[in-house]
């Protein structure tokens, strides 16, 4: 198993946000996570990225337990994420935003950083080249030296994905990447996700845009009230009565 | 156009460098040199605090006490053990760094304003330690008759000679500071100031960089302390307080947060103003207060923002002029 979420439970006081959920994500797939608002999707992401320590259960990645590690260690292990409400660094340019994600990749020691400008320049060049490549992939390279938060909303979303990729992740966690995008931009996002998958990055996706999810995900897990109620490929999820009930309510129960 | 302005810039820098180098010769009297030496010491403090606070967003208000730690370390080493300047200075820097990191430890648990409060408390505790361990520190009376340094057999026994030591130290402090803030470390600092949670998710070891920010400001304060003790030949605990940290903070606010040139501008401005306003001694703090209010209201980026605004004004103007020039050619 590549990424294994095993009987994960997350409690906040009396509230059980995630209840005994197990999900396994295969290498190279696009795995969707859907469910009505408040069903625990973002909570799972927050546990995955190390913001919360789970109240129960474990998460293993490539056979190694990662639940409970601090957030930056989880990034080092190969996870990167975007945020529902975009959290770009507001005083930085687009390029600088991506370079921050290179921090832990730096091999130049602090002493060298101060006294060896040649080594620093070489490393900066290497980081910058890689970051520019990603900005090219996301088609925002022309804005590299603009203040990130000065870009239009749709472009900021792409910068955020580029920034996550800049950590050179194995698994990319995307929290509602299509939120606030128009149809053209969503179509663009779909192509982008396909490109990212072709790079060999596994994608774990929380999304409300059902068309996008059904189109692109290999497997979809459905949450409701913190519990997993269904899992499978798009067509089987679409016709699953339990899923329909969770989203639309029981028939004749108005 | 661009070439000319960069030539002008280098000319100005060259002129500034020459003026700095010959300053003791053109100063009106020794007192002026002494004042400038003190400006240099405050510059060390404000460069260090700007890295911690302006870049990394870590309020280190124990800075006054860390300054004191450096001063007492150097003073005790030279008066008790005869450790010379070029050894006691690095030791003072190490002591400042270690204590700075220690002051930063609560940043694992508390953030922003609450962190500021814990640093005030730790700073004042350290200051009280200077007063109360009087068998070592001389208590409230402090330490006097600290010898001025001798380097390679050459006595640095007056303000004019000491000026060059301070000049070298401040230039080094600025250059090192610039290396720190302009690459990986600086970006990590700004990331945790801009958005702590996003910084974590991007793999920034936030705990490490917070402590590092505190340690760096401590290192600068330690150096400032050693320089201060051997310049003034007398130290006592009453300057190494929260009040001094506040003054340094004012300097950064006025000059420009998150901008090392801002430290230089703010510190120089406030201390020179201070000399001219000495006659109105009681109004000095009121003046600082007014300066803060004016800057926060009208120049949130500090005085250095004036330069940036001027530059963008010039760019806009030349952008406005350019199409006309093209149109003229078309005729």
Contacts between the chains, C-beta under 8 A, distances in Angstrom:
chain1	res1	chain2	res2	distance
A	49	B	201	5.6
A	50	B	200	7.4
A	51	B	197	7.1
A	51	B	200	7.6
A	70	B	200	7.7
A	70	B	207	7.9
A	71	B	200	3.8
A	71	B	201	6.0
A	72	B	200	5.7
A	72	B	203	5.1
A	72	B	204	6.1
A	72	B	205	4.7
A	72	B	206	6.9
A	75	B	200	7.8
A	75	B	201	6.5
A	75	B	202	6.7
A	75	B	203	3.6
A	76	B	203	6.0
A	80	B	201	7.3
A	80	B	202	7.7
A	81	B	201	5.3
A	83	B	198	6.9
A	83	B	201	7.8
A	87	B	195	4.9
A	87	B	197	6.6
A	87	B	198	3.9
A	88	B	195	7.8
A	88	B	198	7.5
A	89	B	190	6.7
A	89	B	191	5.4
A	89	B	194	4.1
A	89	B	195	5.9
A	89	B	198	6.8
A	89	B	199	7.8
A	90	B	194	5.3
A	90	B	195	7.3
A	91	B	190	6.1
A	91	B	193	7.9
A	91	B	194	5.6
A	91	B	258	7.5
A	92	B	187	7.4
A	92	B	190	6.4
A	92	B	191	7.7
A	92	B	194	6.9
A	96	B	187	6.0
A	96	B	190	7.9
A	99	B	184	7.8
A	99	B	187	5.6
A	100	B	187	5.1
A	100	B	188	6.7
A	100	B	190	7.9
A	100	B	191	4.5
A	100	B	199	7.0
A	100	B	202	5.3
A	100	B	204	6.6
A	101	B	202	4.4
A	101	B	203	6.4
A	102	B	184	7.4
A	103	B	184	5.8
A	103	B	187	6.8
A	103	B	188	4.8
A	103	B	191	7.6
A	103	B	202	7.1
A	103	B	203	6.1
A	103	B	204	5.0
A	103	B	205	8.0
A	104	B	203	4.0
A	104	B	204	7.1
A	104	B	205	7.0
A	105	B	203	8.0
A	106	B	184	4.8
A	108	B	184	7.2
A	110	B	185	6.9
A	110	B	212	8.0
A	113	B	179	6.4
A	113	B	180	7.3
A	113	B	183	6.0
A	113	B	184	6.5
A	113	B	185	6.2
A	114	B	176	5.5
A	114	B	179	4.7
A	114	B	180	6.5
A	115	B	179	7.8
A	117	B	179	7.4
A	120	B	179	7.5
A	120	B	183	5.5
A	123	B	184	7.7
A	124	B	183	6.3
A	163	B	202	6.8
A	164	B	202	8.0
A	166	B	202	7.9
A	167	B	202	6.1
A	167	B	203	5.3
